[in-house]
Amino acid sequence: MFSFLAIVIAALLGCIPAAIAQKKGRSFGGWWLFGALLFIIALPMALVASPNPKTMKCCTACMGWVPIDARKCGHCGNDLSAPRSVYAAHTDWTARMIWVLASIVIFLLVVGWVAGASHS
């Protein structure tokens, strides 16, 4: 019973990073699997993941990400008929790497704590 409940909870938790990633133009299925298996790492990575440049473009007025075929920005209402803006405007690798490394450290601390608690 416990293992079935754990699988159901993991499957539901996997939907959180998958939904976040899907809003950024990423694969729901791949992120769901990643989130179901490693939720504590997948959630921060989904939050800091950049939008997919193949499916999203950046509004030149508000710097918000919108679907590539949008003619009007859903955030500010700007006309998007102008050429596509530079993708690098939203890229901040330092902040992303800090989030990823912090997630890994927290994951390792939790695993170490659980392993230490099980030996006691």
MOPAC internal coordinates of N, CA, C and O (Angstrom, degrees):
PM7 1SCF
backbone

  N    0.0000 0     0.00 0     0.00 0    0    0    0
  C    1.4549 1     0.00 0     0.00 0    1    0    0
  C    1.5173 1   111.35 1     0.00 0    2    1    0
  O    1.2310 1   120.90 1   137.06 1    3    2    1
  N    1.3653 1   115.89 1   -42.94 1    3    2    1
  C    1.4630 1   119.50 1  -178.51 1    5    3    2
  C    1.5237 1   111.72 1   -63.59 1    6    5    3
  O    1.2310 1   119.93 1   138.43 1    7    6    5
  N    1.3352 1   117.75 1   -41.57 1    7    6    5
  C    1.4657 1   119.75 1  -178.68 1    9    7    6
  C    1.5295 1   111.29 1   -66.75 1   10    9    7
  O    1.2310 1   120.25 1   143.48 1   11   10    9
  N    1.3283 1   117.13 1   -36.52 1   11   10    9
  C    1.4630 1   120.04 1   177.05 1   13   11   10
  C    1.5213 1   110.54 1   -65.00 1   14   13   11
  O    1.2310 1   120.18 1   137.31 1   15   14   13
  N    1.3086 1   117.27 1   -42.69 1   15   14   13
  C    1.4628 1   121.84 1   178.36 1   17   15   14
  C    1.5281 1   110.67 1   -63.98 1   18   17   15
  O    1.2310 1   120.31 1   140.24 1   19   18   17
  N    1.3229 1   117.02 1   -39.76 1   19   18   17
  C    1.4614 1   120.58 1   178.46 1   21   19   18
  C    1.5265 1   111.19 1   -64.10 1   22   21   19
  O    1.2310 1   120.13 1   141.18 1   23   22   21
  N    1.3222 1   117.35 1   -38.82 1   23   22   21
  C    1.4674 1   121.27 1   179.15 1   25   23   22
  C    1.5328 1   110.24 1   -67.31 1   26   25   23
  O    1.2310 1   120.22 1   139.05 1   27   26   25
  N    1.3195 1   117.18 1   -40.95 1   27   26   25
  C    1.4627 1   120.63 1   178.81 1   29   27   26
  C    1.5277 1   110.50 1   -64.57 1   30   29   27
  O    1.2310 1   120.21 1   135.92 1   31   30   29
  N    1.3284 1   117.21 1   -44.08 1   31   30   29
  C    1.4690 1   121.04 1   179.05 1   33   31   30
  C    1.5184 1   110.47 1   -63.78 1   34   33   31
  O    1.2310 1   119.94 1   137.14 1   35   34   33
  N    1.3380 1   117.73 1   -42.86 1   35   34   33
  C    1.4654 1   120.99 1   178.61 1   37   35   34
  C    1.5245 1   110.79 1   -62.87 1   38   37   35
  O    1.2310 1   120.33 1   139.69 1   39   38   37
  N    1.3246 1   116.97 1   -40.31 1   39   38   37
  C    1.4662 1   120.34 1   179.10 1   41   39   38
  C    1.5216 1   111.05 1   -64.44 1   42   41   39
  O    1.2310 1   120.31 1   140.24 1   43   42   41
  N    1.3319 1   117.01 1   -39.76 1   43   42   41
  C    1.4632 1   120.45 1   178.78 1   45   43   42
  C    1.5255 1   111.24 1   -70.58 1   46   45   43
  O    1.2310 1   120.13 1   138.78 1   47   46   45
  N    1.3182 1   117.36 1   -41.22 1   47   46   45
  C    1.4633 1   120.38 1   178.26 1   49   47   46
  C    1.5228 1   111.23 1   -64.35 1   50   49   47
  O    1.2310 1   119.98 1   147.02 1   51   50   49
  N    1.3167 1   117.65 1   -32.98 1   51   50   49
  C    1.4531 1   121.82 1   178.35 1   53   51   50
  C    1.5233 1   113.05 1   -62.69 1   54   53   51
  O    1.2310 1   120.54 1   157.30 1   55   54   53
  N    1.3296 1   116.58 1   -22.70 1   55   54   53
  C    1.4691 1   120.26 1   179.29 1   57   55   54
  C    1.5213 1   112.33 1   -70.35 1   58   57   55
  O    1.2310 1   119.82 1   154.72 1   59   58   57
  N    1.3301 1   117.95 1   -25.28 1   59   58   57
  C    1.4705 1   120.47 1  -177.00 1   61   59   58
  C    1.5294 1   111.07 1   -67.14 1   62   61   59
  O    1.2310 1   118.68 1   122.31 1   63   62   61
  N    1.3501 1   120.12 1   -57.69 1   63   62   61
  C    1.4654 1   118.03 1   177.79 1   65   63   62
  C    1.5245 1   112.58 1   -65.18 1   66   65   63
  O    1.2310 1   120.17 1   150.33 1   67   66   65
  N    1.3299 1   117.28 1   -29.67 1   67   66   65
  C    1.4617 1   119.92 1   179.10 1   69   67   66
  C    1.5240 1   111.20 1   -65.11 1   70   69   67
  O    1.2310 1   120.15 1   138.90 1   71   70   69
  N    1.3269 1   117.32 1   -41.10 1   71   70   69
  C    1.4686 1   120.72 1   179.33 1   73   71   70
  C    1.5227 1   110.90 1   -67.53 1   74   73   71
  O    1.2310 1   120.43 1   140.47 1   75   74   73
  N    1.3265 1   116.79 1   -39.53 1   75   74   73
  C    1.4644 1   120.48 1   178.03 1   77   75   74
  C    1.5234 1   110.37 1   -63.96 1   78   77   75
  O    1.2310 1   120.66 1   134.19 1   79   78   77
  N    1.3278 1   116.34 1   -45.81 1   79   78   77
  C    1.4636 1   120.63 1  -179.58 1   81   79   78
  C    1.5264 1   111.40 1   -66.28 1   82   81   79
  O    1.2310 1   120.24 1   143.64 1   83   82   81
  N    1.3324 1   117.14 1   -36.36 1   83   82   81
  C    1.4673 1   119.84 1   179.97 1   85   83   82
  C    1.5247 1   110.72 1   -64.71 1   86   85   83
  O    1.2310 1   119.71 1   144.08 1   87   86   85
  N    1.3332 1   118.15 1   -35.92 1   87   86   85
  C    1.4589 1   120.93 1   177.50 1   89   87   86
  C    1.5262 1   111.30 1   -65.19 1   90   89   87
  O    1.2310 1   120.39 1   160.63 1   91   90   89
  N    1.3319 1   116.86 1   -19.37 1   91   90   89
  C    1.4613 1   121.58 1   178.75 1   93   91   90
  C    1.5198 1   111.57 1   -99.38 1   94   93   91
  O    1.2310 1   120.56 1  -168.19 1   95   94   93
  N    1.3368 1   116.54 1    11.81 1   95   94   93
  C    1.4579 1   120.84 1   176.27 1   97   95   94
  C    1.5205 1   114.12 1    83.84 1   98   97   95
  O    1.2310 1   119.87 1  -162.78 1   99   98   97
  N    1.3105 1   117.85 1    17.22 1   99   98   97
  C    1.4675 1   122.17 1  -179.96 1  101   99   98
  C    1.5296 1   110.27 1   -97.59 1  102  101   99
  O    1.2310 1   121.07 1   -10.11 1  103  102  101
  N    1.3136 1   115.55 1   169.89 1  103  102  101
  C    1.4633 1   122.41 1  -177.40 1  105  103  102
  C    1.5303 1   111.07 1   -72.21 1  106  105  103
  O    1.2310 1   120.33 1   -55.94 1  107  106  105
  N    1.3357 1   116.97 1   124.06 1  107  106  105
  C    1.4610 1   120.56 1   177.88 1  109  107  106
  C    1.5228 1   110.78 1   -66.43 1  110  109  107
  O    1.2310 1   120.29 1   134.53 1  111  110  109
  N    1.3239 1   117.05 1   -45.47 1  111  110  109
  C    1.4676 1   121.00 1  -176.21 1  113  111  110
  C    1.5159 1   113.14 1   -62.42 1  114  113  111
  O    1.2310 1   120.56 1   134.36 1  115  114  113
  N    1.3150 1   116.54 1   -45.64 1  115  114  113
  C    1.4634 1   119.92 1   179.92 1  117  115  114
  C    1.5174 1   112.28 1   -64.44 1  118  117  115
  O    1.2310 1   120.74 1   137.33 1  119  118  117
  N    1.3232 1   116.19 1   -42.67 1  119  118  117
  C    1.4626 1   120.31 1   179.47 1  121  119  118
  C    1.5276 1   111.21 1   -72.52 1  122  121  119
  O    1.2310 1   119.73 1   150.62 1  123  122  121
  N    1.3347 1   118.13 1   -29.38 1  123  122  121
  C    1.4545 1   119.98 1   175.80 1  125  123  122
  C    1.5209 1   110.21 1   -65.50 1  126  125  123
  O    1.2310 1   120.81 1   134.43 1  127  126  125
  N    1.3292 1   116.05 1   -45.57 1  127  126  125
  C    1.4597 1   120.04 1   179.23 1  129  127  126
  C    1.5296 1   110.74 1   -62.06 1  130  129  127
  O    1.2310 1   120.70 1   134.27 1  131  130  129
  N    1.3284 1   116.26 1   -45.73 1  131  130  129
  C    1.4608 1   121.56 1   177.64 1  133  131  130
  C    1.5326 1   110.19 1   -59.62 1  134  133  131
  O    1.2310 1   120.10 1   135.62 1  135  134  133
  N    1.3279 1   117.41 1   -44.38 1  135  134  133
  C    1.4604 1   121.65 1  -179.70 1  137  135  134
  C    1.5159 1   112.88 1   -68.24 1  138  137  135
  O    1.2310 1   120.07 1   143.68 1  139  138  137
  N    1.3195 1   117.47 1   -36.32 1  139  138  137
  C    1.4659 1   120.41 1   179.53 1  141  139  138
  C    1.5282 1   111.01 1   -69.52 1  142  141  139
  O    1.2310 1   120.35 1   145.01 1  143  142  141
  N    1.3201 1   116.94 1   -34.99 1  143  142  141
  C    1.4650 1   120.13 1  -178.85 1  145  143  142
  C    1.5229 1   112.60 1   -84.37 1  146  145  143
  O    1.2310 1   120.00 1   138.75 1  147  146  145
  N    1.3263 1   117.61 1   -41.25 1  147  146  145
  C    1.4680 1   122.19 1  -175.22 1  149  147  146
  C    1.5259 1   110.37 1  -135.10 1  150  149  147
  O    1.2310 1   120.34 1  -116.87 1  151  150  149
  N    1.3212 1   116.96 1    63.13 1  151  150  149
  C    1.4569 1   121.35 1  -174.67 1  153  151  150
  C    1.5193 1   112.65 1   -56.05 1  154  153  151
  O    1.2310 1   120.12 1   136.97 1  155  154  153
  N    1.3203 1   117.37 1   -43.03 1  155  154  153
  C    1.4659 1   121.00 1  -174.24 1  157  155  154
  C    1.5353 1   111.85 1   -64.05 1  158  157  155
  O    1.2310 1   119.92 1   156.61 1  159  158  157
  N    1.3099 1   117.75 1   -23.39 1  159  158  157
  C    1.4674 1   121.60 1   176.71 1  161  159  158
  C    1.5304 1   110.30 1   -96.05 1  162  161  159
  O    1.2310 1   120.23 1   141.82 1  163  162  161
  N    1.3195 1   117.17 1   -38.18 1  163  162  161
  C    1.4694 1   121.30 1  -175.42 1  165  163  162
  C    1.5190 1   112.70 1   -66.69 1  166  165  163
  O    1.2310 1   119.73 1   142.36 1  167  166  165
  N    1.3324 1   118.13 1   -37.64 1  167  166  165
  C    1.4660 1   119.94 1  -176.87 1  169  167  166
  C    1.5268 1   112.19 1   -63.43 1  170  169  167
  O    1.2310 1   118.85 1   127.72 1  171  170  169
  N    1.3388 1   119.80 1   -52.28 1  171  170  169
  C    1.4724 1   117.88 1   178.02 1  173  171  170
  C    1.5299 1   112.90 1   -62.91 1  174  173  171
  O    1.2310 1   120.52 1   144.52 1  175  174  173
  N    1.3340 1   116.61 1   -35.48 1  175  174  173
  C    1.4590 1   118.90 1   179.35 1  177  175  174
  C    1.5251 1   111.24 1   -67.13 1  178  177  175
  O    1.2310 1   120.03 1   142.93 1  179  178  177
  N    1.3261 1   117.54 1   -37.07 1  179  178  177
  C    1.4618 1   120.23 1   177.13 1  181  179  178
  C    1.5272 1   110.27 1   -67.40 1  182  181  179
  O    1.2310 1   120.39 1   143.39 1  183  182  181
  N    1.3186 1   116.85 1   -36.61 1  183  182  181
  C    1.4634 1   120.38 1  -179.62 1  185  183  182
  C    1.5253 1   112.05 1   -66.52 1  186  185  183
  O    1.2310 1   119.97 1   143.23 1  187  186  185
  N    1.3294 1   117.66 1   -36.77 1  187  186  185
  C    1.4621 1   120.24 1  -176.88 1  189  187  186
  C    1.5228 1   113.01 1   -98.15 1  190  189  187
  O    1.2310 1   120.21 1   176.69 1  191  190  189
  N    1.3299 1   117.20 1    -3.31 1  191  190  189
  C    1.4679 1   119.99 1   179.92 1  193  191  190
  C    1.5280 1   110.12 1   -64.02 1  194  193  191
  O    1.2310 1   121.44 1   -40.23 1  195  194  193
  N    1.3057 1   114.85 1   139.77 1  195  194  193
  C    1.4617 1   119.08 1   177.88 1  197  195  194
  C    1.5307 1   109.34 1   -79.16 1  198  197  195
  O    1.2310 1   120.41 1   -26.93 1  199  198  197
  N    1.3084 1   116.82 1   153.07 1  199  198  197
  C    1.4646 1   119.21 1   176.73 1  201  199  198
  C    1.5320 1   110.83 1   -62.63 1  202  201  199
  O    1.2310 1   120.92 1   -29.36 1  203  202  201
  N    1.3049 1   115.84 1   150.64 1  203  202  201
  C    1.4551 1   122.01 1  -179.98 1  205  203  202
  C    1.5302 1   108.98 1   -70.52 1  206  205  203
  O    1.2310 1   119.62 1   -63.00 1  207  206  205
  N    1.3486 1   118.33 1   117.00 1  207  206  205
  C    1.4631 1   119.90 1  -177.82 1  209  207  206
  C    1.5248 1   113.73 1   -66.74 1  210  209  207
  O    1.2310 1   119.83 1   167.43 1  211  210  209
  N    1.3271 1   117.92 1   -12.57 1  211  210  209
  C    1.4635 1   120.44 1   178.29 1  213  211  210
  C    1.5243 1   111.84 1   -82.83 1  214  213  211
  O    1.2310 1   120.37 1   158.76 1  215  214  213
  N    1.3317 1   116.90 1   -21.24 1  215  214  213
  C    1.4639 1   120.27 1  -178.09 1  217  215  214
  C    1.5230 1   113.53 1  -120.19 1  218  217  215
  O    1.2310 1   119.88 1   170.71 1  219  218  217
  N    1.3281 1   117.84 1    -9.29 1  219  218  217
  C    1.4622 1   121.86 1  -177.09 1  221  219  218
  C    1.5286 1   110.22 1  -129.71 1  222  221  219
  O    1.2310 1   120.65 1   -26.17 1  223  222  221
  N    1.3236 1   116.35 1   153.83 1  223  222  221
  C    1.4552 1   121.12 1   173.56 1  225  223  222
  C    1.5247 1   108.41 1  -135.71 1  226  225  223
  O    1.2310 1   121.25 1   -17.24 1  227  226  225
  N    1.3169 1   115.21 1   162.76 1  227  226  225
  C    1.4502 1   121.63 1  -174.40 1  229  227  226
  C    1.5269 1   110.19 1  -100.49 1  230  229  227
  O    1.2310 1   120.34 1   -47.01 1  231  230  229
  N    1.3332 1   116.96 1   132.99 1  231  230  229
  C    1.4593 1   121.85 1   176.10 1  233  231  230
  C    1.5266 1   108.48 1   -72.67 1  234  233  231
  O    1.2310 1   120.28 1   -46.91 1  235  234  233
  N    1.3067 1   117.08 1   133.09 1  235  234  233
  C    1.4638 1   120.81 1  -178.19 1  237  235  234
  C    1.5212 1   112.41 1   -74.46 1  238  237  235
  O    1.2310 1   119.63 1   160.84 1  239  238  237
  N    1.3207 1   118.30 1   -19.16 1  239  238  237
  C    1.4664 1   121.04 1  -177.98 1  241  239  238
  C    1.5269 1   112.23 1   -88.23 1  242  241  239
  O    1.2310 1   120.05 1   130.19 1  243  242  241
  N    1.3332 1   117.51 1   -49.81 1  243  242  241
  C    1.4738 1   119.83 1  -174.04 1  245  243  242
  C    1.5257 1   113.17 1  -110.18 1  246  245  243
  O    1.2310 1   119.78 1   176.03 1  247  246  245
  N    1.3233 1   118.02 1    -3.97 1  247  246  245
  C    1.4637 1   124.58 1  -178.95 1  249  247  246
  C    1.5322 1   112.79 1    64.18 1  250  249  247
  O    1.2310 1   120.13 1  -160.30 1  251  250  249
  N    1.3314 1   117.36 1    19.70 1  251  250  249
  C    1.4531 1   121.69 1   175.78 1  253  251  250
  C    1.5248 1   110.69 1   -83.82 1  254  253  251
  O    1.2310 1   120.55 1   -26.81 1  255  254  253
  N    1.3173 1   116.56 1   153.19 1  255  254  253
  C    1.4634 1   121.30 1  -179.79 1  257  255  254
  C    1.5267 1   109.79 1   -93.43 1  258  257  255
  O    1.2310 1   121.08 1   -45.65 1  259  258  257
  N    1.3211 1   115.54 1   134.35 1  259  258  257
  C    1.4644 1   123.09 1  -179.58 1  261  259  258
  C    1.5224 1   108.54 1  -134.02 1  262  261  259
  O    1.2310 1   119.37 1   -20.56 1  263  262  261
  N    1.3466 1   118.81 1   159.44 1  263  262  261
  C    1.4677 1   120.40 1   176.44 1  265  263  262
  C    1.5296 1   111.17 1   -56.69 1  266  265  263
  O    1.2310 1   120.72 1   -32.51 1  267  266  265
  N    1.3117 1   116.24 1   147.49 1  267  266  265
  C    1.4645 1   121.68 1  -172.95 1  269  267  266
  C    1.5295 1   112.51 1   -63.03 1  270  269  267
  O    1.2310 1   119.83 1   152.20 1  271  270  269
  N    1.3304 1   117.92 1   -27.80 1  271  270  269
  C    1.4581 1   119.63 1  -179.05 1  273  271  270
  C    1.5304 1   113.24 1   -91.71 1  274  273  271
  O    1.2310 1   119.84 1  -174.62 1  275  274  273
  N    1.3281 1   117.92 1     5.38 1  275  274  273
  C    1.4707 1   121.18 1   179.65 1  277  275  274
  C    1.5314 1   110.50 1   -69.55 1  278  277  275
  O    1.2310 1   121.04 1   -38.91 1  279  278  277
  N    1.3127 1   115.62 1   141.09 1  279  278  277
  C    1.4677 1   120.99 1   177.47 1  281  279  278
  C    1.5192 1   111.61 1  -100.69 1  282  281  279
  O    1.2310 1   121.04 1   163.65 1  283  282  281
  N    1.3333 1   115.62 1   -16.35 1  283  282  281
  C    1.4544 1   121.31 1  -178.68 1  285  283  282
  C    1.5273 1   108.28 1  -138.51 1  286  285  283
  O    1.2310 1   120.12 1   -42.70 1  287  286  285
  N    1.3284 1   117.37 1   137.30 1  287  286  285
  C    1.4621 1   121.96 1  -179.23 1  289  287  286
  C    1.5211 1   109.79 1   -68.36 1  290  289  287
  O    1.2310 1   120.56 1   -49.02 1  291  290  289
  N    1.3254 1   116.54 1   130.98 1  291  290  289
  C    1.4489 1   120.97 1   178.46 1  293  291  290
  C    1.5206 1   113.08 1   -75.59 1  294  293  291
  O    1.2310 1   120.13 1   166.14 1  295  294  293
  N    1.3349 1   117.37 1   -13.86 1  295  294  293
  C    1.4599 1   121.38 1  -178.83 1  297  295  294
  C    1.5287 1   111.87 1   -90.60 1  298  297  295
  O    1.2310 1   120.63 1   131.69 1  299  298  297
  N    1.3302 1   116.40 1   -48.31 1  299  298  297
  C    1.4685 1   119.88 1  -173.38 1  301  299  298
  C    1.5285 1   113.37 1  -119.06 1  302  301  299
  O    1.2310 1   119.75 1   169.89 1  303  302  301
  N    1.3259 1   118.08 1   -10.11 1  303  302  301
  C    1.4533 1   120.84 1   179.60 1  305  303  302
  C    1.5248 1   114.25 1    83.54 1  306  305  303
  O    1.2310 1   119.74 1  -169.99 1  307  306  305
  N    1.3113 1   118.11 1    10.01 1  307  306  305
  C    1.4633 1   123.15 1  -179.18 1  309  307  306
  C    1.5309 1   110.65 1   -66.01 1  310  309  307
  O    1.2310 1   120.51 1   -36.65 1  311  310  309
  N    1.3366 1   116.64 1   143.35 1  311  310  309
  C    1.4598 1   122.34 1   175.26 1  313  311  310
  C    1.5231 1   108.38 1   -72.87 1  314  313  311
  O    1.2310 1   120.12 1   -54.17 1  315  314  313
  N    1.3232 1   117.37 1   125.83 1  315  314  313
  C    1.4617 1   122.01 1  -175.72 1  317  315  314
  C    1.5221 1   113.01 1  -104.63 1  318  317  315
  O    1.2310 1   119.88 1  -155.27 1  319  318  317
  N    1.3050 1   117.83 1    24.73 1  319  318  317
  C    1.4520 1   119.76 1  -179.46 1  321  319  318
  C    1.5279 1   111.68 1   -75.62 1  322  321  319
  O    1.2310 1   119.95 1   169.67 1  323  322  321
  N    1.3211 1   117.70 1   -10.33 1  323  322  321
  C    1.4682 1   121.94 1   177.70 1  325  323  322
  C    1.5251 1   109.22 1   -70.31 1  326  325  323
  O    1.2310 1   120.07 1   -16.91 1  327  326  325
  N    1.3333 1   117.48 1   163.09 1  327  326  325
  C    1.4716 1   119.96 1   178.36 1  329  327  326
  C    1.5282 1   112.01 1   -58.18 1  330  329  327
  O    1.2310 1   121.22 1   -23.96 1  331  330  329
  N    1.3019 1   115.28 1   156.04 1  331  330  329
  C    1.4583 1   122.99 1  -177.98 1  333  331  330
  C    1.5213 1   111.13 1   -62.79 1  334  333  331
  O    1.2310 1   120.40 1   -42.96 1  335  334  333
  N    1.3186 1   116.83 1   137.04 1  335  334  333
  C    1.4619 1   120.90 1  -178.39 1  337  335  334
  C    1.5226 1   111.22 1   -78.63 1  338  337  335
  O    1.2310 1   121.35 1    -9.79 1  339  338  337
  N    1.2818 1   115.02 1   170.21 1  339  338  337
  C    1.4615 1   121.18 1  -177.71 1  341  339  338
  C    1.5322 1   109.63 1   -71.30 1  342  341  339
  O    1.2310 1   120.83 1   -48.41 1  343  342  341
  N    1.3076 1   116.02 1   131.59 1  343  342  341
  C    1.4522 1   122.09 1  -179.72 1  345  343  342
  C    1.5167 1   111.33 1   -66.87 1  346  345  343
  O    1.2310 1   119.52 1   149.76 1  347  346  345
  N    1.2861 1   118.53 1   -30.24 1  347  346  345
  C    1.4659 1   122.29 1  -175.56 1  349  347  346
  C    1.5219 1   112.94 1   -67.26 1  350  349  347
  O    1.2310 1   119.41 1   167.64 1  351  350  349
  N    1.3086 1   118.73 1   -12.36 1  351  350  349
  C    1.4617 1   120.65 1  -178.85 1  353  351  350
  C    1.5235 1   111.98 1   -62.45 1  354  353  351
  O    1.2310 1   119.81 1   149.89 1  355  354  353
  N    1.3320 1   117.96 1   -30.11 1  355  354  353
  C    1.4566 1   121.13 1  -178.78 1  357  355  354
  C    1.5258 1   112.98 1  -100.33 1  358  357  355
  O    1.2310 1   119.72 1  -175.26 1  359  358  357
  N    1.2970 1   118.14 1     4.74 1  359  358  357
  C    1.4481 1   120.01 1  -174.24 1  361  359  358
  C    1.5173 1   110.96 1   -93.29 1  362  361  359
  O    1.2310 1   121.05 1   -60.77 1  363  362  361
  N    1.3198 1   115.59 1   119.23 1  363  362  361
  C    1.4415 1   121.69 1   175.68 1  365  363  362
  C    1.5260 1   107.10 1  -132.45 1  366  365  363
  O    1.2310 1   121.32 1   -92.40 1  367  366  365
  N    1.3153 1   115.07 1    87.60 1  367  366  365
  C    1.4618 1   120.79 1  -173.29 1  369  367  366
  C    1.5207 1   112.59 1   -65.82 1  370  369  367
  O    1.2310 1   119.79 1   148.66 1  371  370  369
  N    1.3079 1   118.00 1   -31.34 1  371  370  369
  C    1.4546 1   119.57 1  -179.01 1  373  371  370
  C    1.5240 1   110.70 1   -62.08 1  374  373  371
  O    1.2310 1   120.19 1   131.49 1  375  374  373
  N    1.3142 1   117.24 1   -48.51 1  375  374  373
  C    1.4638 1   120.56 1   179.66 1  377  375  374
  C    1.5254 1   110.99 1   -63.30 1  378  377  375
  O    1.2310 1   120.19 1   140.10 1  379  378  377
  N    1.3177 1   117.24 1   -39.90 1  379  378  377
  C    1.4675 1   120.25 1   179.20 1  381  379  378
  C    1.5145 1   111.17 1   -63.64 1  382  381  379
  O    1.2310 1   120.54 1   136.19 1  383  382  381
  N    1.3139 1   116.56 1   -43.81 1  383  382  381
  C    1.4633 1   119.57 1  -178.91 1  385  383  382
  C    1.5230 1   111.23 1   -66.15 1  386  385  383
  O    1.2310 1   120.07 1   144.65 1  387  386  385
  N    1.3167 1   117.47 1   -35.35 1  387  386  385
  C    1.4678 1   120.05 1   176.85 1  389  387  386
  C    1.5250 1   109.96 1   -63.15 1  390  389  387
  O    1.2310 1   120.04 1   136.34 1  391  390  389
  N    1.3414 1   117.53 1   -43.66 1  391  390  389
  C    1.4644 1   121.25 1   178.24 1  393  391  390
  C    1.5269 1   111.29 1   -62.60 1  394  393  391
  O    1.2310 1   120.56 1   135.39 1  395  394  393
  N    1.3186 1   116.54 1   -44.61 1  395  394  393
  C    1.4613 1   120.28 1  -178.74 1  397  395  394
  C    1.5258 1   110.23 1   -64.56 1  398  397  395
  O    1.2310 1   120.03 1   132.67 1  399  398  397
  N    1.3273 1   117.54 1   -47.33 1  399  398  397
  C    1.4642 1   120.52 1   179.94 1  401  399  398
  C    1.5217 1   111.60 1   -64.44 1  402  401  399
  O    1.2310 1   120.04 1   139.95 1  403  402  401
  N    1.3320 1   117.53 1   -40.05 1  403  402  401
  C    1.4650 1   120.44 1   177.12 1  405  403  402
  C    1.5302 1   110.55 1   -62.73 1  406  405  403
  O    1.2310 1   120.26 1   140.58 1  407  406  405
  N    1.3193 1   117.11 1   -39.42 1  407  406  405
  C    1.4675 1   120.68 1   178.59 1  409  407  406
  C    1.5157 1   111.18 1   -63.74 1  410  409  407
  O    1.2310 1   120.57 1   138.34 1  411  410  409
  N    1.3121 1   116.52 1   -41.66 1  411  410  409
  C    1.4649 1   120.46 1   179.77 1  413  411  410
  C    1.5227 1   110.25 1   -66.12 1  414  413  411
  O    1.2310 1   120.12 1   136.67 1  415  414  413
  N    1.3324 1   117.37 1   -43.33 1  415  414  413
  C    1.4646 1   120.76 1   179.53 1  417  415  414
  C    1.5289 1   110.12 1   -62.48 1  418  417  415
  O    1.2310 1   120.04 1   135.25 1  419  418  417
  N    1.3320 1   117.53 1   -44.75 1  419  418  417
  C    1.4708 1   120.73 1   179.23 1  421  419  418
  C    1.5221 1   110.32 1   -62.89 1  422  421  419
  O    1.2310 1   120.35 1   138.18 1  423  422  421
  N    1.3186 1   116.94 1   -41.82 1  423  422  421
  C    1.4591 1   120.83 1   178.40 1  425  423  422
  C    1.5225 1   110.69 1   -60.93 1  426  425  423
  O    1.2310 1   120.26 1   134.29 1  427  426  425
  N    1.3285 1   117.12 1   -45.71 1  427  426  425
  C    1.4602 1   120.53 1   179.86 1  429  427  426
  C    1.5251 1   111.25 1   -65.33 1  430  429  427
  O    1.2310 1   119.71 1   142.39 1  431  430  429
  N    1.3274 1   118.16 1   -37.61 1  431  430  429
  C    1.4585 1   120.97 1   177.15 1  433  431  430
  C    1.5243 1   111.39 1   -64.19 1  434  433  431
  O    1.2310 1   120.37 1   138.28 1  435  434  433
  N    1.3334 1   116.90 1   -41.72 1  435  434  433
  C    1.4645 1   120.63 1   178.66 1  437  435  434
  C    1.5200 1   110.32 1   -65.77 1  438  437  435
  O    1.2310 1   120.23 1   136.46 1  439  438  437
  N    1.3254 1   117.16 1   -43.54 1  439  438  437
  C    1.4609 1   120.37 1   178.90 1  441  439  438
  C    1.5232 1   110.18 1   -62.73 1  442  441  439
  O    1.2310 1   120.09 1   136.41 1  443  442  441
  N    1.3255 1   117.44 1   -43.59 1  443  442  441
  C    1.4634 1   121.32 1   177.69 1  445  443  442
  C    1.5170 1   112.14 1   -62.54 1  446  445  443
  O    1.2310 1   120.58 1   139.92 1  447  446  445
  N    1.3243 1   116.50 1   -40.08 1  447  446  445
  C    1.4654 1   120.65 1   179.41 1  449  447  446
  C    1.5141 1   110.67 1   -66.18 1  450  449  447
  O    1.2310 1   120.49 1   135.98 1  451  450  449
  N    1.3360 1   116.66 1   -44.02 1  451  450  449
  C    1.4577 1   120.62 1   179.80 1  453  451  450
  C    1.5332 1   110.01 1   -65.28 1  454  453  451
  O    1.2310 1   120.42 1   138.02 1  455  454  453
  N    1.3320 1   116.80 1   -41.98 1  455  454  453
  C    1.4674 1   120.10 1   179.45 1  457  455  454
  C    1.5227 1   110.33 1   -65.47 1  458  457  455
  O    1.2310 1   120.07 1   140.08 1  459  458  457
  N    1.3303 1   117.48 1   -39.92 1  459  458  457
  C    1.4580 1   121.05 1   178.58 1  461  459  458
  C    1.5241 1   112.02 1   -67.72 1  462  461  459
  O    1.2310 1   120.40 1   142.54 1  463  462  461
  N    1.3175 1   116.84 1   -37.46 1  463  462  461
  C    1.4617 1   121.33 1   179.63 1  465  463  462
  C    1.5267 1   111.64 1   -69.61 1  466  465  463
  O    1.2310 1   120.67 1   148.73 1  467  466  465
  N    1.3315 1   116.32 1   -31.27 1  467  466  465
  C    1.4650 1   119.10 1  -179.30 1  469  467  466
  C    1.5144 1   112.21 1   -75.53 1  470  469  467
  O    1.2310 1   119.67 1   157.79 1  471  470  469
  N    1.3276 1   118.24 1   -22.21 1  471  470  469
  C    1.4568 1   122.06 1   178.87 1  473  471  470
  C    1.5224 1   111.96 1   -83.15 1  474  473  471
  O    1.2310 1   120.23 1   163.16 1  475  474  473
  N    1.3119 1   117.16 1   -16.84 1  475  474  473
  C    1.4749 1   120.50 1  -177.32 1  477  475  474
  C    1.4984 1   112.82 1   -79.15 1  478  477  475
  O    1.2310 1   120.10 1   180.00 1  479  478  477

